[in-house]
Amino acid sequence: MNAIGMLTNLLFFPAGLFVLVTGLAYEWVDRKLVARFQNRLGPRWFQPLADMVKLLSKEEVIPEGLDVRLFVALPVVALAGALTAALYVPLVGLNPAHSFPGDLIVTLYLLSLLTMCIGLAGANTRDRFSLIGATRTLTQLFSYEAPFLLALLGPAIVVGSWQIREVTAYANQHWLILTQPVGFVIALIGLMGKLELPPFDAPEAETEIVAGALTEYSGRGLALFRLGKGVELVIGLTLVAAFFLGGVANPVAFFIKTLALLLIIAGLQSLFARLRIDQAVGLWWRYGALLALVQLLVLIILRFWGWNGGL
Amino acid sequence: MSINLEKTFQDALEQVKTWARTNSPWLIHFNSGSCNGCDIEILATLTPRYDLERFGVKLQGSPRHADILICTGPVTRQARERLLRVYEQMPEPKYVVAVGSCAISGGVFQGCYNVIGHIDQVIPVDAYVPGCPPRPEAIIDGVIKLLKSLEAQEQTA
């Protein structure tokens, strides 16, 4: 029975099929919203699914002069990392499938695995556009990762636990966006940086460097990387909504809150033009990391004085 | 019986593939010596006014990601190698649309010392869009007709 339960967890819910389908659906919502903001009709509802099936049925070209094993394995590792992270977050308001003290850190690192894989995939090929894309991907990783981590550590410090389940149990009672607005903004923008959405899409700027690190990927590899990004979008939105927006106690709250966050992200995407990579790094380290650190310091000092973290 | 089952499965798989292919054509645009008239029309086609994303069309930067190569202009001697290389880099199945009079016949550049000729002297072309330059509506029509012909091919096969 336990084995069947674990298999269901891995293959259907929460990791596996459910989060893949949700990822595709959220990608569609994002594209549709951006299209509506640009005053056009936008893609049909099955568009991400059609893209995925088409990519999976296409030929996969393996270029010369690279490590073939790495080229084939990286997309799988990237998707597996994102899917594993789904086991530790409260999807659809249910308790996480697995939980242990410190799983917040593990989840955040699993989410970075996708970006690491994209960077490695770019560095593995001999194509110059891939190389520049990989450099930019990794540069961006090092710039948004620290502020994003610090922002998500805020709620954990308040609760005094590194376990996602305990943090969300506390966040269900308190709207942490009221006491940690800076952390919320930084976490949301950090998520955009993680997913390389505009204005942080310098790593895949198609007008400058073709398609960035994934230039040489076609067919299956590209499909898996795109699926991984969709999964990461869902997980990131879940984490931010669960930590800052009063928790995701039931499915209705989950979908309302994550879709509201997606609306904000889509709005920001269509509002801003692409930042140069040095501007993005400057933004993160000069303002993001500094503000997150200041807020973290204030939280620690207040907790030292016995404040319980709520209003 | 088991052979039949396998055949129905294969047919269903083919149908799903064709459905996906016709609903998600990603384009790449290559200019092999055009005067830029057709290129401007192609860019106009991709603007929000015509909104090709409602057919699932996306402009891709990398030939590795694209399904349809949109060619403009006659093929000059210098561009021939590049055109061939871009075509070879695209993964199967791939299709080519020739846009504009020059891409179809060489147009006014026919017989020029530096021009080889039209696109299908170098790579196989699946759809032709005439005009100098063709209107965005004509380009959309050409791509949609190519997709319709794919569906028809699948039904006859």
Interface residues (C-beta under 8 A of the other chain):
Chain A: R31 A35 Q38 N39 R40 L41 G42 P43 R44 F46 Q47 A50 D51 M52 V53 K54 S57 K58 E59 E60 V61 F129 E206 T207 V210 A211 L214 T215 E216 Y217 S218 G219 L222
Chain B: V16 K17 W19 A20 R21 N23 S24 P48 R49 D51 E53 R54 G56 L59 Q60 G61 S62 R64 H65 D67 Q89 P91 E92 P93
